[in-house]
């Protein structure tokens, strides 16, 4: 079966309540990792400046079902499909749902890098995907919430 890679952006409707916005994003990542592992979906969620940027990879029907679920999720507003392509190989094969969030690595260039990705999305989405992949691989530590229960770190 061919693999599809979908890239979308959305505005976050998350508001601090019992949990901070960052804790809510971490919960979303954990839930998505479990569901994605079950569905054979991999990817990356970036959260920067109140915006979600997400890459979803997998078989066409699984990617479509995942994106439809996201479009119906009231935590997202202004969902915009940026790119949908057939690919030979997954970039995020080792992660059911990896994530990179602004503010999670103080003192590094990650926050600026993620803001630059937001800009790059409007210019060249495929290069933006490559940059996000590079940033994830360049992290010295992969957030444990990026792994579904029982998963191991890639490589």
N, C-alpha and C positions, 0 to 999 in steps of 0.2 A: 504494500500500500504506500502511495506517495505521502510524504510528510509536508505539512503546511506550517508556515510561520506567519502568525498574525501579530501586528503591532497596533495598539490603540492608546489613546490618552483619554483622561477624564478629569473633571474637577472633583475634588473630594468634598463630600458633605459631612465628613466626620467633625464632631464637636466634642470638646473635652466634657466629660461627665464623670461617671464613676471611674472610668479609665481615661488616661491621657490619649491624645490622638496617636502618639507613637505606640502606646500599648494596644490600641485598637488595630493599628496597621499590623503589628506583630501577630495579633489574633487572626486577622484575615490571612496572613501568610501561612500560619500553622494549619488553619482549616483548608486552605487551597492546596497545600502540599499533600495532605491526606487524600483529598478528593482527586487531585491530579494523578497521584500514584495509582489509585484505583482505575482511573480512566486512561492511563497511558499518555498523559500530558506532561510536558516539561516547560520551564520558562523562568522568567525573571520579572519581579515587580519592583519598580523604582517609585519612591515617594519623595517629591521635591516641590517646595513652594506651594503646598496644598494641591498638588496635581499627582495623579497616578499615571505612570507610563508603564505599560506591561507588554511583554512578549510572551506569546503562547505558541507552543510547538506540539504537533502530534498528527494523528490521522485526521482527515478532513471532518468527519462527523463529530469527533471528540472536540476539536478546536471550535467548530461551529456551536456545539452545545454549551461549551464553556463560555464563549463570547456572548451567547444569548442570555445565559444566566447573569453575566456581569451587566449587560444592558438593562436587565430588569431589577438590578440591585439598587435600592434607594440611597446607598452610600456614595453612588456615582452620579454626577450631573454632566451634561455636555459630553457624552461619550462620542469619540470620533475615531473611526477606523482610519489608520494612517497607511497601513501596508498589509497586504495578504499575498504571499508568494509560495509556490511549491519549491521545496529545497531538497537537496540530496541527503544532507546530514543535519542533525540537530546541533545547534551551538550550545544548548543548555541541557544536554543529555544526562548529565550527572545530577541535575536538580529538579525535583518535582515542583519546587517553587523557591528559587533563590530570591533574595531581596537586598536592595541598597536603599538606605534612607538618609536623607539630609539630616545632619546633626548626630549621626550615630558614631562618627569617628572624628572627634574634635582634634584639631591640630594637623589633620591631613588635608590634602587638596580635594577630597571626595565631594564636599559640598559644592565647590566651584565646578568640578567636573560634571556633576549631575545637572547643575544649572546650564552648563554649556550644552549638554545633551538635549535639554528642552529646546534650546535655540536650534540646534542641528536638526531636530525632527522636521522642522519646516523647510529645511534646505535639502537634506539628503537623508531620508529615513534609513536606508540600508547602512550607511556609514554610522548613523546613530546607534543602530543595533550592534555593529562591530565594536564601537566604543564602549557601550554598556558591558559587552562580553569581556573586553579588556579590563575594565574597571573591576569587574567581579573576580576575574582571575588574578588581578594584581593585589587583591586584599590578602593580608597576612592571615586573617581569620575569616572563615565563612560563618555567618551567624547560625547558631544551632537551629533557629526556627526555619532556616532554609531547607532543612531536611525533614522528611516525613519519618515517622517512627520506623526504626529498623534500617534506614538508609545509611550509607557510608559516604564519606567525603570522596569526590572524584579523584582519580589519578593516584 
